Amino acid sequence: MKVGKVSGVRLAGALAIVSGLAAQVSIAGNGPPEWAYGTQPQAAQSQGSQASRSARDNSPKHLPGTALTFTKKQIQDPFGPADWFPDDHPKMPEIVAHGRKPDIWACSLCHYPNGKGRPENAGVAGFSPTYFIEQMHEFREGRRKSADPRKGNTNLMIAYAKAMTDQEIREAAVYFGSIKWTSWIKVVETRNVPKTRTSVGMYLPIEGAGEEPIGERIIEMPVNAEATEELRNPRSGFVAYAPVGSIRKGQELVVRGAGKTTPCGMCHGADLKGLGPVPGIAGRSPSYLVRQLYDMQQGTRDAEWTQLMKPVVSKLSQEDMLNIAAYTASVAP
């Protein structure tokens, strides 16, 4: 298969165009659930502010549990990000550890060396290599896009998939598939949540700003904002605040279908840990899961296996998706 080449300059230019168009997009009330996509207007401002602070800070950073130190520049290096705990995972393939200049950032930058990922992207550890490879090919062939055009890292994945060789994709798939998925998300039902800002699609609490009603949202944020945003600690997990009663409602939909959908266990396994190439959904990011359900419903994920999900998601409201995600995230993987 011939693999298209995307230069670093062209990639940066394309992303700038996407960002410019995104600023003009107005999503209607019945459009994508913004809380799941992390696409509020303040995201771009937070990203720029964070990048500016990082560029000025050259001091060595530390984490508990490791003797290694890195500067912020090293931590955020797209072609060789800091690996704080190299004994926590197998030896990384070159494409995972360093990517390939100038076109492909290291997989470990966004998904972490242990494959845990963060709410704004995806946790890819524990996915079968077959499923992983299929998804990369779907990105490459235009069959997997975001229903919200402001979701910039989906556009990055499309560009990377087009630039990667089949061998690089397979190496990444086998590597992440060899790492067992373990939960690092705690679901907490609540009526009020801390007021937040977004940083590249991830929610962070605003210090001293108080709380606000949660409404029909799941707000997924780091347990330790500095450890996650500034230091990219792959051992520091997340809390997902969900509306009161959402886990129980989600369980009804997931286990019984409740007249709206097919019980998830029929394909994803009774324990929701996956069956063969069908991915596990237990203990994974609720934000990520809702994005996928909505994208499938809207047809922006439209590959062969996704067709099986069409009747499953067709009758789901956004509240249903929220409840399903709250329950699946609460299940031990």
PyMOL commands that set and color helices and strands:
alter all, ss='L'
color gray80, all
select helices_A, chain A and resi 8-22+34-37+42-56+72-75+86-88+94-97+107-111+129-140+152-163+166-177+225-230+246-256+265-268+286-298+305-313+318-330
alter helices_A, ss='H'
color red, helices_A
select strands_A, chain A and resi 185-190+192-194+196-199+202-205+211-213+219-222+238-243
alter strands_A, ss='S'
color yellow, strands_A
deselect
rebuild
show_as cartoon
